[in-house]
Amino acid sequence: QVQLVESGGGLVQPGGSLRLSCAASGSIFSINAMGWYRQAPGKRRELVARITRRGSTDYADSVKGRFTISRDNAKNTVDLQMDNLEPEDTAVYYCNDWIVTRGPQELYWGQGTQVTVSS
C-alpha cells in the first residue's frame, strides 16, 4: 500500500509565506512525476505545479514567480514553497504522485491540506 501525507497548511496573511510538504510511504519502487493541485470552494480542482523525476517543472500562470516546487527523490517527498500569498490562493491543496510499485505507474493522491489567506 502507498500513502501520501501532506503537511504545512494553515492561515496566513496576504503577502505571507507557507511551505507545504508531501511524503509518500509504502511499497514504492520509484516515483515519476509529482505535483500539487488545489480546489477552492465551488471551483474545479486545478494544477498548481508539477515536477518530473529529473527536476523539470511546470506552473500554473497564476502562481509563476511566487511558488516553487521541489522534490527529494531519496526521501520520496515533494514540497511547495508559497510566497507572496494572495486571498485567491485560498483552497485545499492536494499532492499527487505517479508511483511505480509492482506494475505500471499509478496515480495516488494525498488527503489535502487547507490553506487560507486572509487578513
FIVO-858464 format. One record per residue: residue in one letter; x, y, z of N, C-alpha, C, O in turn. Coordinates in nm, 2 decimals, padded with zeros to 4 digits. Layout:
# residues N
+-------+--------+--------+--------+--------+---------+--------+--------+--------+--------+--------+--------+--------+
| rokol |  neast | nnorth |    nup | caeast | canorth |   caup |  ceast | cnorth |    cup |  oeast | onorth |    oup |
+-------+--------+--------+--------+--------+---------+--------+--------+--------+--------+--------+--------+--------+
|     A |      X |      Y |      Z |      X |       Y |      Z |      X |      Y |      Z |      X |      Y |      Z |
...
+-------+--------+--------+--------+--------+---------+--------+--------+--------+--------+--------+--------+--------+
***
This chain:
# residues 119
+-------+--------+--------+--------+--------+---------+--------+--------+--------+--------+--------+--------+--------+
| rokol |  neast | nnorth |    nup | caeast | canorth |   caup |  ceast | cnorth |    cup |  oeast | onorth |    oup |
+-------+--------+--------+--------+--------+---------+--------+--------+--------+--------+--------+--------+--------+
|     Q |  00.08 | -00.12 |  00.00 |  00.00 |   00.00 |  00.00 |  00.09 |  00.12 |  00.00 |  00.20 |  00.12 |  00.05 |
|     V |  00.03 |  00.23 | -00.06 |  00.10 |   00.36 | -00.07 |  00.02 |  00.46 |  00.00 | -00.10 |  00.47 | -00.02 |
|     Q |  00.09 |  00.55 |  00.08 |  00.02 |   00.66 |  00.14 |  00.09 |  00.79 |  00.11 |  00.21 |  00.79 |  00.11 |
|     L |  00.01 |  00.90 |  00.09 |  00.07 |   01.03 |  00.07 |  00.01 |  01.12 |  00.18 | -00.11 |  01.12 |  00.20 |
|     V |  00.10 |  01.18 |  00.26 |  00.06 |   01.26 |  00.37 |  00.11 |  01.40 |  00.35 |  00.24 |  01.42 |  00.34 |
|     E |  00.02 |  01.50 |  00.35 |  00.06 |   01.64 |  00.34 |  00.07 |  01.71 |  00.47 |  00.00 |  01.66 |  00.57 |
|     S |  00.14 |  01.81 |  00.48 |  00.15 |   01.89 |  00.60 |  00.19 |  02.04 |  00.56 |  00.24 |  02.06 |  00.45 |
|     G |  00.17 |  02.13 |  00.65 |  00.22 |   02.26 |  00.63 |  00.11 |  02.37 |  00.60 |  00.14 |  02.49 |  00.59 |
|     G | -00.01 |  02.33 |  00.59 | -00.12 |   02.42 |  00.56 | -00.15 |  02.51 |  00.68 | -00.09 |  02.49 |  00.79 |
|     G | -00.23 |  02.61 |  00.66 | -00.27 |   02.69 |  00.77 | -00.33 |  02.83 |  00.73 | -00.36 |  02.85 |  00.61 |
|     L | -00.33 |  02.92 |  00.82 | -00.38 |   03.05 |  00.80 | -00.27 |  03.15 |  00.79 | -00.18 |  03.15 |  00.87 |
|     V | -00.27 |  03.23 |  00.69 | -00.16 |   03.33 |  00.67 | -00.22 |  03.46 |  00.61 | -00.32 |  03.46 |  00.54 |
|     Q | -00.15 |  03.57 |  00.64 | -00.20 |   03.70 |  00.59 | -00.15 |  03.72 |  00.45 | -00.05 |  03.66 |  00.41 |
|     P | -00.22 |  03.80 |  00.37 | -00.18 |   03.83 |  00.23 | -00.03 |  03.88 |  00.23 |  00.01 |  03.96 |  00.32 |
|     G |  00.04 |  03.83 |  00.14 |  00.18 |   03.87 |  00.13 |  00.27 |  03.77 |  00.21 |  00.40 |  03.78 |  00.20 |
|     G |  00.22 |  03.68 |  00.29 |  00.29 |   03.59 |  00.37 |  00.34 |  03.47 |  00.29 |  00.31 |  03.46 |  00.17 |
|     S |  00.40 |  03.38 |  00.36 |  00.45 |   03.25 |  00.30 |  00.41 |  03.13 |  00.38 |  00.39 |  03.13 |  00.50 |
|     L |  00.40 |  03.02 |  00.31 |  00.38 |   02.89 |  00.37 |  00.46 |  02.79 |  00.29 |  00.49 |  02.81 |  00.17 |
|     R |  00.49 |  02.68 |  00.35 |  00.56 |   02.57 |  00.28 |  00.49 |  02.44 |  00.31 |  00.47 |  02.40 |  00.42 |
|     L |  00.44 |  02.38 |  00.20 |  00.37 |   02.25 |  00.21 |  00.46 |  02.14 |  00.18 |  00.55 |  02.15 |  00.09 |
|     S |  00.44 |  02.03 |  00.25 |  00.53 |   01.91 |  00.22 |  00.44 |  01.79 |  00.20 |  00.33 |  01.78 |  00.26 |
|     C |  00.48 |  01.70 |  00.12 |  00.41 |   01.57 |  00.10 |  00.50 |  01.46 |  00.10 |  00.60 |  01.46 |  00.02 |
|     A |  00.48 |  01.36 |  00.18 |  00.57 |   01.25 |  00.20 |  00.49 |  01.12 |  00.15 |  00.38 |  01.09 |  00.20 |
|     A |  00.56 |  01.05 |  00.06 |  00.50 |   00.92 |  00.02 |  00.57 |  00.80 |  00.09 |  00.69 |  00.81 |  00.11 |
|     S |  00.49 |  00.71 |  00.13 |  00.54 |   00.59 |  00.20 |  00.47 |  00.46 |  00.16 |  00.36 |  00.47 |  00.10 |
|     G |  00.53 |  00.35 |  00.18 |  00.48 |   00.22 |  00.14 |  00.57 |  00.15 |  00.05 |  00.69 |  00.17 |  00.05 |
|     S |  00.51 |  00.06 | -00.03 |  00.58 |  -00.03 | -00.12 |  00.61 |  00.04 | -00.25 |  00.55 |  00.02 | -00.35 |
|     I |  00.70 |  00.13 | -00.24 |  00.74 |   00.22 | -00.36 |  00.86 |  00.17 | -00.42 |  00.97 |  00.16 | -00.36 |
|     F |  00.85 |  00.15 | -00.56 |  00.97 |   00.12 | -00.63 |  01.04 |  00.25 | -00.68 |  01.16 |  00.27 | -00.67 |
|     S |  00.96 |  00.34 | -00.74 |  01.00 |   00.47 | -00.78 |  00.89 |  00.56 | -00.80 |  00.77 |  00.52 | -00.81 |
|     I |  00.92 |  00.69 | -00.80 |  00.81 |   00.79 | -00.82 |  00.85 |  00.87 | -00.95 |  00.96 |  00.93 | -00.95 |
|     N |  00.76 |  00.88 | -01.04 |  00.78 |   00.96 | -01.16 |  00.74 |  01.11 | -01.13 |  00.80 |  01.17 | -01.04 |
|     A |  00.64 |  01.16 | -01.20 |  00.60 |   01.30 | -01.18 |  00.53 |  01.31 | -01.04 |  00.46 |  01.23 | -00.99 |
|     M |  00.56 |  01.43 | -00.98 |  00.49 |   01.47 | -00.85 |  00.43 |  01.60 | -00.88 |  00.48 |  01.69 | -00.95 |
|     G |  00.32 |  01.63 | -00.81 |  00.26 |   01.76 | -00.83 |  00.17 |  01.80 | -00.72 |  00.14 |  01.73 | -00.62 |
|     W |  00.13 |  01.93 | -00.73 |  00.03 |   01.99 | -00.63 | -00.08 |  02.04 | -00.71 | -00.07 |  02.11 | -00.81 |
|     Y | -00.20 |  02.01 | -00.66 | -00.33 |   02.07 | -00.71 | -00.40 |  02.14 | -00.60 | -00.36 |  02.13 | -00.48 |
|     R | -00.50 |  02.22 | -00.64 | -00.58 |   02.29 | -00.54 | -00.72 |  02.30 | -00.58 | -00.75 |  02.30 | -00.70 |
|     Q | -00.81 |  02.31 | -00.48 | -00.95 |   02.32 | -00.51 | -01.01 |  02.42 | -00.41 | -01.01 |  02.40 | -00.29 |
|     A | -01.06 |  02.53 | -00.47 | -01.13 |   02.63 | -00.39 | -01.28 |  02.60 | -00.39 | -01.33 |  02.53 | -00.47 |
|     P | -01.35 |  02.65 | -00.29 | -01.49 |   02.62 | -00.28 | -01.57 |  02.66 | -00.41 | -01.55 |  02.77 | -00.46 |
|     G | -01.65 |  02.57 | -00.46 | -01.72 |   02.60 | -00.58 | -01.65 |  02.60 | -00.71 | -01.70 |  02.63 | -00.81 |
|     K | -01.52 |  02.56 | -00.70 | -01.44 |   02.56 | -00.82 | -01.38 |  02.42 | -00.85 | -01.38 |  02.33 | -00.76 |
|     R | -01.34 |  02.40 | -00.97 | -01.28 |   02.27 | -01.00 | -01.14 |  02.26 | -00.95 | -01.07 |  02.36 | -00.93 |
|     R | -01.09 |  02.14 | -00.93 | -00.95 |   02.11 | -00.89 | -00.86 |  02.16 | -01.01 | -00.89 |  02.12 | -01.12 |
|     E | -00.76 |  02.23 | -00.97 | -00.67 |   02.28 | -01.08 | -00.52 |  02.25 | -01.04 | -00.48 |  02.24 | -00.93 |
|     L | -00.44 |  02.24 | -01.15 | -00.30 |   02.21 | -01.13 | -00.23 |  02.34 | -01.08 | -00.26 |  02.45 | -01.13 |
|     V | -00.15 |  02.33 | -00.98 | -00.07 |   02.44 | -00.93 |  00.07 |  02.43 | -00.98 |  00.13 |  02.52 | -01.04 |
|     A |  00.14 |  02.31 | -00.96 |  00.27 |   02.29 | -01.01 |  00.30 |  02.14 | -01.01 |  00.24 |  02.06 | -00.94 |
|     R |  00.40 |  02.11 | -01.10 |  00.44 |   01.97 | -01.11 |  00.59 |  01.96 | -01.14 |  00.64 |  02.06 | -01.19 |
|     I |  00.65 |  01.85 | -01.11 |  00.79 |   01.83 | -01.13 |  00.82 |  01.69 | -01.17 |  00.76 |  01.59 | -01.11 |
|     T |  00.90 |  01.67 | -01.27 |  00.94 |   01.54 | -01.31 |  01.05 |  01.48 | -01.22 |  01.10 |  01.55 | -01.14 |
|     R |  01.08 |  01.36 | -01.24 |  01.18 |   01.29 | -01.16 |  01.32 |  01.36 | -01.18 |  01.40 |  01.37 | -01.09 |
|     R |  01.34 |  01.41 | -01.30 |  01.47 |   01.48 | -01.33 |  01.47 |  01.63 | -01.29 |  01.57 |  01.69 | -01.30 |
|     G |  01.35 |  01.68 | -01.25 |  01.35 |   01.81 | -01.19 |  01.29 |  01.92 | -01.29 |  01.29 |  02.04 | -01.25 |
|     S |  01.24 |  01.88 | -01.40 |  01.17 |   01.98 | -01.48 |  01.04 |  02.02 | -01.42 |  00.97 |  01.93 | -01.37 |
|     T |  01.01 |  02.15 | -01.42 |  00.89 |   02.20 | -01.35 |  00.80 |  02.27 | -01.45 |  00.83 |  02.31 | -01.56 |
|     D |  00.67 |  02.28 | -01.40 |  00.56 |   02.34 | -01.47 |  00.47 |  02.40 | -01.37 |  00.44 |  02.34 | -01.27 |
|     Y |  00.43 |  02.53 | -01.40 |  00.35 |   02.60 | -01.30 |  00.23 |  02.66 | -01.37 |  00.23 |  02.69 | -01.49 |
|     A |  00.12 |  02.67 | -01.29 |  00.00 |   02.75 | -01.34 |  00.04 |  02.90 | -01.35 |  00.13 |  02.95 | -01.27 |
|     D | -00.01 |  02.96 | -01.45 |  00.02 |   03.10 | -01.47 |  00.00 |  03.19 | -01.35 |  00.07 |  03.28 | -01.32 |
|     S | -00.10 |  03.16 | -01.27 | -00.14 |   03.24 | -01.15 | -00.04 |  03.23 | -01.04 | -00.04 |  03.31 | -00.95 |
|     V |  00.05 |  03.13 | -01.04 |  00.14 |   03.12 | -00.93 |  00.29 |  03.14 | -00.98 |  00.38 |  03.13 | -00.89 |
|     K |  00.31 |  03.15 | -01.10 |  00.45 |   03.17 | -01.15 |  00.52 |  03.29 | -01.09 |  00.46 |  03.40 | -01.08 |
|     G |  00.64 |  03.27 | -01.04 |  00.71 |   03.37 | -00.98 |  00.69 |  03.38 | -00.83 |  00.76 |  03.45 | -00.76 |
|     R |  00.58 |  03.31 | -00.78 |  00.55 |   03.32 | -00.64 |  00.57 |  03.18 | -00.57 |  00.61 |  03.17 | -00.45 |
|     F |  00.54 |  03.07 | -00.64 |  00.55 |   02.94 | -00.58 |  00.67 |  02.86 | -00.64 |  00.71 |  02.89 | -00.76 |
|     T |  00.73 |  02.78 | -00.56 |  00.84 |   02.69 | -00.61 |  00.82 |  02.55 | -00.57 |  00.80 |  02.52 | -00.45 |
|     I |  00.82 |  02.46 | -00.66 |  00.81 |   02.32 | -00.63 |  00.94 |  02.25 | -00.63 |  01.03 |  02.29 | -00.71 |
|     S |  00.96 |  02.16 | -00.54 |  01.09 |   02.09 | -00.53 |  01.06 |  01.95 | -00.48 |  00.96 |  01.92 | -00.42 |
|     R |  01.16 |  01.86 | -00.50 |  01.14 |   01.72 | -00.46 |  01.28 |  01.66 | -00.41 |  01.38 |  01.71 | -00.44 |
|     D |  01.26 |  01.56 | -00.32 |  01.38 |   01.49 | -00.27 |  01.35 |  01.34 | -00.31 |  01.27 |  01.28 | -00.24 |
|     N |  01.42 |  01.29 | -00.41 |  01.40 |   01.16 | -00.45 |  01.44 |  01.05 | -00.35 |  01.38 |  00.94 | -00.35 |
|     A |  01.54 |  01.08 | -00.27 |  01.58 |   00.99 | -00.17 |  01.48 |  00.97 | -00.06 |  01.47 |  00.86 |  00.00 |
|     K |  01.40 |  01.08 | -00.03 |  01.31 |   01.08 |  00.08 |  01.16 |  01.06 |  00.03 |  01.07 |  01.05 |  00.11 |
|     N |  01.14 |  01.06 | -00.10 |  01.01 |   01.05 | -00.16 |  00.92 |  01.16 | -00.11 |  00.80 |  01.14 | -00.08 |
|     T |  00.97 |  01.28 | -00.12 |  00.89 |   01.40 | -00.07 |  00.89 |  01.50 | -00.19 |  00.98 |  01.51 | -00.27 |
|     V |  00.78 |  01.58 | -00.18 |  00.77 |   01.69 | -00.27 |  00.72 |  01.81 | -00.19 |  00.62 |  01.80 | -00.11 |
|     D |  00.78 |  01.92 | -00.21 |  00.75 |   02.04 | -00.13 |  00.69 |  02.15 | -00.22 |  00.72 |  02.16 | -00.34 |
|     L |  00.61 |  02.24 | -00.17 |  00.57 |   02.36 | -00.24 |  00.59 |  02.48 | -00.15 |  00.52 |  02.50 | -00.05 |
|     Q |  00.69 |  02.56 | -00.19 |  00.71 |   02.69 | -00.12 |  00.62 |  02.80 | -00.18 |  00.63 |  02.82 | -00.30 |
|     M |  00.54 |  02.86 | -00.10 |  00.44 |   02.96 | -00.15 |  00.48 |  03.09 | -00.09 |  00.46 |  03.11 |  00.03 |
|     D |  00.51 |  03.18 | -00.17 |  00.55 |   03.32 | -00.12 |  00.45 |  03.42 | -00.18 |  00.38 |  03.40 | -00.28 |
|     N |  00.45 |  03.54 | -00.11 |  00.36 |   03.65 | -00.16 |  00.22 |  03.59 | -00.18 |  00.16 |  03.62 | -00.29 |
|     L |  00.16 |  03.53 | -00.09 |  00.03 |   03.46 | -00.10 | -00.08 |  03.57 | -00.11 | -00.07 |  03.68 | -00.05 |
|     E | -00.18 |  03.53 | -00.19 | -00.29 |   03.62 | -00.22 | -00.42 |  03.55 | -00.17 | -00.42 |  03.43 | -00.16 |
|     P | -00.52 |  03.63 | -00.14 | -00.65 |   03.57 | -00.09 | -00.70 |  03.46 | -00.20 | -00.77 |  03.37 | -00.16 |
|     E | -00.67 |  03.49 | -00.32 | -00.72 |   03.39 | -00.43 | -00.65 |  03.26 | -00.42 | -00.69 |  03.16 | -00.49 |
|     D | -00.54 |  03.25 | -00.34 | -00.47 |   03.12 | -00.32 | -00.54 |  03.03 | -00.22 | -00.50 |  02.92 | -00.20 |
|     T | -00.64 |  03.08 | -00.15 | -00.71 |   03.01 | -00.05 | -00.78 |  02.88 | -00.12 | -00.86 |  02.90 | -00.21 |
|     A | -00.75 |  02.77 | -00.07 | -00.80 |   02.64 | -00.13 | -00.75 |  02.52 | -00.04 | -00.67 |  02.54 |  00.05 |
|     V | -00.80 |  02.41 | -00.07 | -00.75 |   02.28 | -00.02 | -00.64 |  02.24 | -00.12 | -00.67 |  02.23 | -00.24 |
|     Y | -00.52 |  02.22 | -00.07 | -00.41 |   02.18 | -00.16 | -00.39 |  02.03 | -00.15 | -00.38 |  01.97 | -00.04 |
|     Y | -00.37 |  01.96 | -00.26 | -00.35 |   01.82 | -00.27 | -00.22 |  01.79 | -00.34 | -00.19 |  01.85 | -00.44 |
|     C | -00.15 |  01.69 | -00.29 | -00.03 |   01.64 | -00.37 | -00.07 |  01.52 | -00.44 | -00.16 |  01.44 | -00.40 |
|     N | -00.01 |  01.49 | -00.55 | -00.03 |   01.37 | -00.62 |  00.10 |  01.32 | -00.68 |  00.18 |  01.40 | -00.73 |
|     D |  00.12 |  01.19 | -00.68 |  00.24 |   01.13 | -00.73 |  00.20 |  01.01 | -00.83 |  00.11 |  00.94 | -00.80 |
|     W |  00.28 |  01.00 | -00.94 |  00.27 |   00.88 | -01.02 |  00.38 |  00.79 | -00.97 |  00.50 |  00.80 | -00.98 |
|     I |  00.33 |  00.68 | -00.91 |  00.42 |   00.59 | -00.83 |  00.42 |  00.45 | -00.90 |  00.31 |  00.40 | -00.93 |
|     V |  00.54 |  00.40 | -00.91 |  00.56 |   00.26 | -00.95 |  00.57 |  00.17 | -00.83 |  00.66 |  00.19 | -00.75 |
|     T |  00.49 |  00.07 | -00.82 |  00.50 |  -00.03 | -00.71 |  00.55 | -00.16 | -00.78 |  00.67 | -00.18 | -00.80 |
|     R |  00.46 | -00.25 | -00.81 |  00.49 |  -00.37 | -00.87 |  00.47 | -00.37 | -01.02 |  00.53 | -00.45 | -01.09 |
|     G |  00.38 | -00.29 | -01.07 |  00.34 |  -00.29 | -01.21 |  00.36 | -00.15 | -01.27 |  00.45 | -00.08 | -01.23 |
|     P |  00.27 | -00.11 | -01.36 |  00.28 |   00.02 | -01.42 |  00.25 |  00.13 | -01.32 |  00.19 |  00.10 | -01.21 |
|     Q |  00.29 |  00.25 | -01.35 |  00.27 |   00.36 | -01.25 |  00.12 |  00.38 | -01.23 |  00.04 |  00.37 | -01.32 |
|     E |  00.09 |  00.43 | -01.11 | -00.05 |   00.46 | -01.08 | -00.04 |  00.60 | -01.01 |  00.06 |  00.64 | -00.95 |
|     L | -00.16 |  00.67 | -01.02 | -00.17 |   00.80 | -00.96 | -00.23 |  00.79 | -00.82 | -00.33 |  00.73 | -00.80 |
|     Y | -00.15 |  00.85 | -00.72 | -00.20 |   00.85 | -00.59 | -00.22 |  00.99 | -00.54 | -00.15 |  01.08 | -00.59 |
|     W | -00.32 |  01.02 | -00.46 | -00.35 |   01.15 | -00.40 | -00.33 |  01.15 | -00.25 | -00.36 |  01.05 | -00.18 |
|     G | -00.29 |  01.27 | -00.20 | -00.30 |   01.29 | -00.06 | -00.44 |  01.33 | -00.01 | -00.53 |  01.34 | -00.10 |
|     Q | -00.45 |  01.35 |  00.12 | -00.59 |   01.38 |  00.17 | -00.62 |  01.53 |  00.16 | -00.74 |  01.56 |  00.18 |
|     G | -00.52 |  01.61 |  00.14 | -00.55 |   01.75 |  00.13 | -00.51 |  01.83 |  00.25 | -00.52 |  01.78 |  00.36 |
|     T | -00.47 |  01.95 |  00.23 | -00.44 |   02.04 |  00.35 | -00.49 |  02.18 |  00.31 | -00.47 |  02.23 |  00.20 |
|     Q | -00.56 |  02.24 |  00.41 | -00.62 |   02.37 |  00.39 | -00.52 |  02.48 |  00.40 | -00.44 |  02.49 |  00.49 |
|     V | -00.53 |  02.57 |  00.30 | -00.45 |   02.70 |  00.30 | -00.55 |  02.81 |  00.29 | -00.63 |  02.82 |  00.20 |
|     T | -00.54 |  02.90 |  00.39 | -00.63 |   03.01 |  00.40 | -00.55 |  03.14 |  00.40 | -00.47 |  03.16 |  00.49 |
|     V | -00.57 |  03.23 |  00.31 | -00.50 |   03.36 |  00.30 | -00.60 |  03.47 |  00.33 | -00.69 |  03.50 |  00.25 |
|     S | -00.59 |  03.53 |  00.45 | -00.68 |   03.63 |  00.49 | -00.62 |  03.72 |  00.59 | -00.54 |  03.68 |  00.67 |
|     S | -00.67 |  03.85 |  00.59 | -00.62 |   03.94 |  00.69 | -00.72 |  03.94 |  00.81 | -00.70 |  04.02 |  00.91 |
+-------+--------+--------+--------+--------+---------+--------+--------+--------+--------+--------+--------+--------+
***
